[in-house]
Amino acid sequence: MSFKSIVSQKSFWKSVILLGVSFLVIYNFVSMLFEYGGIEIAAFFNERTEDGKLFRFILGQFVAALAYGFIIAFGQFKMKEKENTRNK
C-alpha cells in the first residue's frame, strides 16, 4: 500500500478521528490535573478561551488532534501492511 492508497480508505479516516479525539480528551484531562491539581473543567476552559482566544483554542485543538491521529493511524496501517506482506 502506498501513501495514497492508505489515506483513501474510509477506515483510515475513522481511525484518525477516533485517535485524535481520544488524544484530546486524555491530553486536556492530564493538563488540567497538572495545572489545577484536580478536576477544574470550568476554570480550565475559561482560561483557554478568555480574551478572544476561543478560535485559537479550537483551531489548536483541531490541528493537534488531526496531526496526532494522522501520524498514529498511518503508522498502524503501514504496520498492518507490512504484516500482511510477510504472511503472504
C-alpha positions in Angstrom: 0.0 0.0 0.0 1.2 3.4 -0.8 0.5 6.7 1.0 -2.3 7.4 -1.4 -4.0 4.1 -1.0 -3.8 4.3 2.8 -5.3 7.8 3.0 -8.1 7.0 0.5 -9.5 4.3 2.9 -12.6 5.3 4.9 -11.4 3.2 7.8 -8.2 5.2 7.9 -10.0 8.4 8.5 -12.3 6.9 11.1 -9.1 5.8 13.0 -7.7 9.3 12.6 -10.8 10.9 14.2 -11.1 8.3 16.9 -7.4 8.6 17.9 -7.4 12.4 17.6 -10.5 12.8 19.9 -9.1 10.2 22.4 -5.8 12.1 22.4 -7.5 15.5 23.1 -9.6 14.1 25.9 -6.6 12.5 27.6 -4.2 15.4 26.9 -6.7 18.0 28.2 -7.5 15.9 31.3 -3.9 15.4 32.2 -3.1 19.1 31.6 -5.9 20.1 33.8 -4.7 17.8 36.6 -1.2 19.1 36.4 -2.2 22.8 36.2 -5.0 22.9 38.7 -4.3 19.9 40.9 -7.7 18.4 40.3 -10.7 18.5 38.0 -11.5 22.1 37.3 -13.2 22.0 34.0 -14.8 25.4 34.0 -11.6 27.2 35.1 -9.5 25.2 32.6 -11.7 26.1 29.6 -12.3 29.7 30.8 -8.6 30.4 31.0 -8.0 29.0 27.5 -10.9 30.7 25.8 -11.0 34.1 27.5 -9.9 37.4 25.9 -10.9 36.2 22.4 -8.8 33.1 22.5 -11.7 30.8 21.7 -10.9 30.5 17.9 -7.2 29.9 18.6 -8.1 27.2 21.2 -10.5 25.4 18.9 -8.1 25.6 15.9 -5.2 24.4 18.0 -7.1 21.5 19.4 -8.3 20.5 15.9 -4.8 20.7 14.4 -3.3 18.8 17.3 -6.0 16.1 17.1 -5.6 15.8 13.3 -1.8 15.6 13.4 -1.7 13.1 16.2 -4.5 10.9 14.8 -3.0 11.0 11.3 0.5 10.0 12.4 -0.6 7.2 14.7 -3.2 5.8 12.3 -0.8 6.0 9.4 1.8 4.0 11.4 -0.8 1.4 12.3 -2.0 1.0 8.7 1.6 0.8 7.5 2.5 -1.9 10.1 -0.6 -3.8 9.1 0.5 -3.7 5.5 4.0 -5.0 6.4 2.5 -7.8 8.4 0.2 -8.8 5.6 3.2 -8.7 3.1 5.3 -11.0 5.4 2.4 -13.5 5.9 1.9 -14.0 2.1 
